[in-house]
Amino acid sequence: MARRWLEAAAVYREPRILAIFFLGFSSGLPRLLTLSTLAWWLATQGVDLTTIGLFALVGLPYSVKFLWAPAADHVPIPLLTRWFGRRRSWALVTQAALMVTILCLGSTDPAHQVMATAAGARSTPPTGAHRARQAAR
């Protein structure tokens, strides 16, 4: 029984499967960070409930990405589109933007820098939503 289980799990050691796993993880991470984890972090830092409620609006880009993501997919990124193609260049740009916005969000103190935290939280979902769209293709 254990041997069959290990044989079935062996497929997850393949490089393509590992790449898909990490791509899926990186696509879902921004949504988790800006929805549930952000509210918990703000509450533990002593931010008032009204402000935490307003932070719930940062998830709006996930709800309306069907409006802007198709248009963004047709916009070529100079130089990168020629080298990597349209999909891969968008994936590269959104992944880099996600790294920057998540680092900026994590480096703020929401108890003392609410506006900086809001800016980081507001910047993460659009890139995360577009990144999730790229990973779903």
C-alpha positions as CSV (number, residue, x, y, z in Angstrom):
1,M,0.0,0.0,0.0
2,A,2.7,2.5,1.0
3,R,4.7,1.5,-2.1
4,R,1.8,2.3,-4.4
5,W,1.4,5.6,-2.6
6,L,5.0,6.5,-3.1
7,E,4.9,5.5,-6.8
8,A,1.8,7.8,-7.3
9,A,3.6,10.7,-5.5
10,A,6.7,10.3,-7.6
11,V,5.0,12.4,-10.4
12,Y,5.4,15.4,-8.1
13,R,9.2,15.3,-8.4
14,E,9.0,16.1,-12.1
15,P,10.3,19.6,-12.9
16,R,7.2,20.6,-14.9
17,I,4.9,19.5,-12.1
18,L,7.0,21.4,-9.5
19,A,6.9,24.5,-11.7
20,I,3.1,24.3,-11.9
21,F,2.9,23.8,-8.1
22,F,4.9,26.9,-7.4
23,L,3.1,28.9,-10.0
24,G,-0.2,28.0,-8.5
25,F,1.1,28.8,-5.0
26,S,2.4,32.2,-6.1
27,S,-0.9,32.9,-7.8
28,G,-3.0,32.2,-4.7
29,L,-0.7,33.8,-2.1
30,P,-1.7,37.5,-2.8
31,R,-5.4,36.8,-2.4
32,L,-4.9,35.0,0.9
33,L,-2.6,37.8,2.1
34,T,-4.9,40.6,1.2
35,L,-8.1,39.1,2.4
36,S,-8.0,37.0,5.6
37,T,-4.4,37.4,6.8
38,L,-4.4,41.2,6.3
39,A,-7.5,41.6,8.5
40,W,-6.0,39.4,11.2
41,W,-2.7,41.3,11.1
42,L,-4.5,44.7,11.4
43,A,-6.6,43.4,14.3
44,T,-3.5,42.2,16.2
45,Q,-1.8,45.5,15.7
46,G,-4.7,47.4,17.3
47,V,-6.2,49.0,14.2
48,D,-9.9,49.9,14.7
49,L,-12.6,47.8,13.2
50,T,-13.8,50.6,10.9
51,T,-10.4,50.8,9.2
52,I,-10.2,47.0,9.0
53,G,-13.6,47.0,7.3
54,L,-12.4,49.5,4.8
55,F,-9.4,47.3,4.1
56,A,-11.8,44.7,2.8
57,L,-12.2,46.8,-0.3
58,V,-8.7,45.9,-1.4
59,G,-10.1,42.6,-2.7
60,L,-12.3,44.3,-5.2
61,P,-9.9,43.8,-8.2
62,Y,-10.4,40.0,-7.9
63,S,-14.1,40.6,-8.4
64,V,-13.8,42.8,-11.5
65,K,-10.7,41.3,-13.1
66,F,-12.9,40.0,-16.0
67,L,-13.2,43.6,-17.0
68,W,-9.6,44.6,-17.3
69,A,-7.5,41.4,-17.5
70,P,-8.5,40.5,-21.2
71,A,-7.5,44.0,-22.3
72,A,-4.2,43.8,-20.4
73,D,-3.5,40.4,-22.1
74,H,-3.5,42.1,-25.5
75,V,-1.0,44.9,-24.5
76,P,2.5,44.0,-25.4
77,I,5.3,44.8,-23.0
78,P,8.2,46.5,-24.8
79,L,11.3,44.2,-25.2
80,L,9.9,41.5,-23.0
81,T,7.2,40.5,-25.3
82,R,9.7,40.1,-28.2
83,W,12.0,37.9,-26.0
84,F,9.5,35.9,-24.0
85,G,6.1,36.2,-25.7
86,R,3.1,38.0,-24.5
87,R,2.0,35.6,-21.8
88,R,5.4,35.0,-20.3
89,S,6.3,38.6,-20.3
90,W,3.1,39.5,-18.4
91,A,3.8,36.7,-16.0
92,L,7.3,38.0,-15.4
93,V,6.1,41.6,-14.9
94,T,3.3,40.7,-12.6
95,Q,5.4,38.3,-10.5
96,A,8.1,41.0,-10.1
97,A,5.4,43.5,-9.2
98,L,3.9,41.1,-6.7
99,M,7.3,40.6,-5.0
100,V,7.7,44.4,-4.6
101,T,4.2,45.0,-3.4
102,I,4.2,42.1,-0.9
103,L,7.6,43.3,0.4
104,C,6.3,46.9,0.8
105,L,3.2,45.6,2.5
106,G,5.2,43.5,4.9
107,S,7.6,46.3,5.8
108,T,4.9,48.6,7.1
109,D,3.6,49.0,10.6
110,P,-0.2,49.2,10.4
111,A,-0.6,50.7,13.8
112,H,1.5,53.7,12.9
113,Q,1.5,53.7,9.1
114,V,-2.0,53.0,8.1
115,M,-1.8,54.9,4.8
116,A,1.5,53.1,3.8
117,T,-0.1,49.7,4.7
118,A,-3.2,50.7,2.7
119,A,-1.0,51.6,-0.3
120,G,0.8,48.2,-0.1
121,A,-2.5,46.4,0.4
122,R,-4.1,48.2,-2.5
123,S,-1.3,47.5,-4.9
124,T,-1.1,43.8,-4.3
125,P,-4.6,42.6,-5.5
126,P,-4.5,44.0,-9.1
127,T,-1.1,42.3,-9.8
128,G,-2.2,39.2,-7.9
129,A,-5.5,39.0,-9.8
130,H,-3.7,39.3,-13.1
131,R,-1.1,36.8,-12.0
132,A,-3.9,34.3,-11.1
133,R,-5.4,34.8,-14.6
134,Q,-2.0,34.1,-16.2
135,A,-1.6,30.9,-14.1
136,A,-5.1,29.7,-15.0
137,R,-4.3,29.6,-18.7
